[in-house]
Amino acid sequence: MSLDTSTDTSAYPSTARLALLPGLTADAWRLAGQALLAKMIGELAYEEMLTPEPAGAPGETAAGTSEDTAAEYRLALPGGVVYAFRARRGSFGAWRIDPATLVRRCASTPDGTAAPADDPVRFVLDARAALGLDGVVVADLLRELIATQAADTRLRQEAPDAATLADLPYVELESHQTGHPCMFLNKGRLGFSASDAARYTPEARRPLRLWWLAAHRDLAGYQGVAGLPADRLLAEELDAGTRARFAAVLAERGVDPAGYVWFPVHPFHLDEAVLPLFAPYLADGRLVPLGEAPDRYRPLQSVRTLANVDAPGKRDVKLPLLIRNTLVWRGLSTEPTAAAPDVTAWLRGIRDRDPFLRDEARIVLLGEVASVAVRHPAYEEVADAPYRYHELLGAVWREPVQAHLEPGERARTMAALLWVDPHGRALVEELVARSGLDARAWLRRFFRALLPGLLHYLYRYGVAFCPHGENTVVIYDERDVPVRIAVKDFAEDVNLVPQPLPEYADLPPRADAVLLRWPPADLCHSIQSAIFAGHFRFFTDVVERHLGVPEGEFWAMVRAEVLAYQERFPELAERFAMFDLLAPTFGRVCLNREQLLGGGFHDRADRDESFDVMHGVVPNPLHR
């Protein structure tokens, strides 16, 4: 049987390979580099890896600076290199650098004149000593940085205006997002070639088909929520003709179909991981390639989660990819994959029994309703192998958000609210205009849609999601007013506290075994860092510039929504103290610091052996 995945990059003529990097012109590259450099300096300064000083004598305070006033800053680096720029400061000590003002001065330049700064690679080389980076880290950093800038260049060249973006369906909108706001290496995709990036990334906007494999039950197991056995899942995901064709492959091999479970695999991963690493099990028949299924899929922002574009009512599928992107390798851990349906059933049970969650917040749980976890016998015996070798094969089927929308509703990830078009119009500005509400009324509706359900899960049940911009989907009514949210990523991104809370009494054993437990102060970061510092730190700038709502007023509205919830449920006072979202300060989560100074965490055996790297504290704008 041919294993052609229809993605043979040798099909590209050598003279046409530059087509793999659309929009790659000098001007586009420069503008993307300028924006990326501003983000790098801002995030490195936020995480206190670098310390810009007000322009003038060292230690001076910039005159007239406030959270809404731009001032001049300079960043002195070893070798007589100085970067200068204008920036405004924001909540949490955020840096909002104007990319157009960035200049670089070097003592070795004969006339000492400043040149526009738009080269992130040059900046890394200039700042390497100040950051304390060794050659291995710098080499990887440059590779991911260049890949990110290439993707940013394409996104900038193909960016629609805000009105067009607002009209895009959910999956199409995903292909225009700019990536993790806190991490400057947010499209590194270490492991993808240029051909892979042109084929498998969201911004490529190219559909792909999935291969299917059958794994013997001594390698793999199927799990599903109640009422979803494997045969029903396959009947709903594969048409009758495809199922017959796949069954014929097993018949030709002379094996008992009942002894195998079927699951899809990403074509990149088939070539990169399955064929080379699972060759012994392909040889002995415990792993059987079935062929390509006809439905086409498009990658969402996480790259490894795919949405069916031929049959949007069918489930999204989350598949392992042997790439490293935004901090970690993007595999699927065997135990959490097997437990995903149990976690989904437990979370749903909480919601369905709770009138507030069910009828008022109406929070949508994008259930991970079925999974196949596949083990690798050889790597199983190497417990201390890097964690990516324990996450090699499997699949998770997740409900698509479209299946939960009522007539007239539409969905967009919360991440989309940070988007500003090439003409300077923000998506949120467009949505507010369409809603007929003023900006403050729209924001209050947004906070009311976003926070109560998350607060209720945290306070009443001791359950924390990871509701960052990509994991949180905002659902709007026909006027583009936010009405509720959907959340996703359960098996690997739902956390509990170590204490045996009574609300955990019915936790299924398999879910209990895989859900990570952190102290209450860390669990608070599900909202403090994932939403407040990780999303609102950037959203407040967009709101202030495009909606005219000052940052202080924004945070007053957020605080009012938290207090309104607490007044609604006074019986949870002990939990409000336990999960203190209004504390004066909280720890600064530093994802770039973790990536750059993590001491080889990419190769450790346990991806989650500790909580996110934190450095110092930030003032909590909800405290006052």
C-alpha positions, 0 to 999 in steps of 0.5 A: 500500500502506498503511504503517499500523503499528498504533501510531497514537497519535492513536487515544488520546482526549485524555481518556485520555492519562494512561493512557500513564503508569500509576501516576503518582500523587503518592506513587508519583512522590515515592518513585521520585524519592527513590530516583533522587535517592539514586542520582544523588548516590551515582554523582556522588560515586563519579565524583568530580563532587561531594564530600559531606563528613562531617556536622560541620565541613568536613574532619572524619572521620565517627566510627566509619565503615566499609564496614558502618556508616552515617554522616551526610553533607552536600553543600553546593552553590552558593546556600546549598543543602545536601543531607544524608543517611545513607550507608554506604561500600563497595568502590571507594569506593561510596556507599550512600545511604539514600533515606529520610534525604535532606533539603534545606536552603536558606539562603533558607528563612526558618526554615532547616528541612530538607525531605525531598528527593525531587526529582531535577529540583530537585537538578540545578538546585541542582547545575548550577553545581557540576557545570559544566553548560551549558544544552544539557546541562541541558536534555537531562539534565532530559528524560532524568531525567524520563523515567527517573523516569516509568519508575521510577514505573511499575516500582515500582507494578507490582513483584511480590514476589520469589517471583513474580519468581523464577517468571517466564519469561525474557522476562517477567522482563526487563520488571521490571528497573530498568536500568543500575545505574551510570547514573542516566539509564538510561531516558531513551530520547531520541526516544520520545514518551509514547505510544512509551514506553507501547508499546515499552519493556520495562516496558510489557509489550506485544507488537508486530509487525514490519514487513518490508522488501526492500532491493535488493542494491546497498543491502543485503547478507545474511550468515549463519553456515555453513549458514544462507543467506538462504532458510533463515533466512526459512523458519525466521523466517516462515511459508509464507503470510507469505513468499508474501504478501511475494513477491507484493508484489515481483511486483506491483512487477515486480522480480526477488525474487533481487535483494532481501534481506528484513529486519524493521524496528521500527514506531517506526523505520519511522516515525521513520527509514525513511519520512523518511530513505529516501524516495528509495530507497522512491521508486525501488524499491530499498527495498520495504515488504512488510508486517507479519509475524504473530509478536508480539515483546516488547522485552528490556532493551536495548529494541532487542532483541526476543524472539518470544513467539508462537514462543519457539524463533525467534531474537531480533532486534536492530534499530536505533532512532533513540533515545538511551539510556544514553549512545549512539544505538541504531542498528546500525553497517553494518560490525559488523552485516555482520561479526556472523556472522563474529565469532560463528563465530570465537568458537564455533570457539574454544569448540568446540576448547577442552575447558575452555570446551566441557565444563567451563565450558560457556559459551553463546555467544548467536550473532549468526548472521545479519544484513542491513546496509543502507547509506544512499548519501547519508549514506555520502558524509558521513563526518563526519556524527554516527555515528547517521546511519551506523547507520540500517538493518539487522537482526541475528538472535541465538539465544535463550537458551531454545534452549540450556537443558537440561531443568529449567534456567532463565535470568535476566540477571545484572542481575536479581540486584540486584532487591529487591521492595517488601516488602524481599525480594531475588530472590537471597534467594529463589533461595538459599532455593529452592536448599537451599544456604547463602548462601556455598555458593550464592555460590561456585557463582555465581562458579564459573558466572560467571568461569572461561569469561570468564577463559579467553577473556581469558587464553588467547585475548586476547578480552574480552566486555562481560559487564555485567548485561544481557549476561550471562545466568545459567543455573540448574538445577532448584533455582535453583543457578547452573551456567553462563552465556550471553553476548551482544553480539559484533560491537560489544562484543567487544574484542581487544588491539593485539598480534598474538597467535597466537590471532588467526591465524584471525580472519576478515578482516571480523571483524578489521576491526571488532573494536576493539583496546585495550591490555591494561589497558583490556581488563581492564575487561571484568571489572574494570568491567563485573562488579566495579565495574559490577555487584558494587559494587551486588550486594555491598550486596544480599548483605550486607543480605539474605544476611548475607555481609560484603563482605570475605568476598564479595571473598575468594570472588571472589579465590579463584575467580580464583586457582583458575583461575590455579592450574589453568593455570600455563602462562598466567602471562605472560597473568596479568601482561598482564591483571592483574586483581589489581592494587592499583588500576584506572581508575575508568570514569565513564559519567555523567561521559562523558554529562554532560561528554563535550563533544558526543560524541553528535554525533561521527562515531565512537562509539568513537573512545576508550575509556570516560572514566576519572577517577582510580583505585579500590582493587581489592578483589581485590588483598588 
